[in-house]
């Protein structure tokens, strides 16, 4: 029996993605709104990893196991999903850095482009927060939030290549090993790592725990979902509350670790069990649709807005103007990017490769006949 589109979509997860993306915006630009530093906000990335594991398993588990897709076809589909908006963020990042940095730094900007264009990490330290002194050795220097997309690619490739070996035992072992490493990291350097080369390795542990957790949550979920429930709003509020929770003076590493290892997977589990009321479905769907664009475009866009405001001599309060423009500007930009760029481009790419993507290996033909999809 083929799943209906309504059964394959998880609206509460869509809302959760949008909420987490907005938390990331405030993590990076809290000072613009005179807010204290958001201590646990970086764990939104771990939440994204867990949701990615769930969503990818939901979309591809049955297709890969039945042979409807091979790993190459699957990985191309993942690239289609990730690359267009990533490329838009890269272009915007080049513009933002070239406008912000003096011409003497443009060679360093150019040196970061080739690897970044291939969606690979780049070792090109930049004065990202110029005129603040000091260079930052981000693994994605032209759009530093994109660091997590590298790990998304790693997870996507590993999932496709080793799908038939991803047993429950192996996934649990990976989670346990990664959890031990996260425990060590939490009590030494902290978990807010992975964005810079010096702490690049911690990103593998964050991914290695959260992504398999999401896959297992999908494989062990109960099929029935509670629809039209206001619990969906409570789940979003709980997630936002945890990520925005003030820093605890006592046992901060333990609190951080508890959120990453227990609370965030539990939130994903709860989110996939309930659906919001029908009148809220469009809002949740819209939130999910623009969440990736928010994540990958907000930093270069905000840099451009801030630099334009501070270089405009007629503005008396450039910081206030930036704060007023930033959030609605991000909303408009990401809506336009999704509607007029990302979605149409992905449809065009899928149409061009329709024949290749529809081709199925001969030895899986029997499996396709009995496929539940």
PyMOL commands that set and color helices and strands:
alter all, ss='L'
color gray80, all
select helices_A, chain A and resi 5-8+11-33+41-66+71-100+103-117+144-161+163-165+168-188+197-199+202-219+231-244+252-271+278-311+318-352+354-358+362-369
alter helices_A, ss='H'
color red, helices_A
deselect
rebuild
show_as cartoon
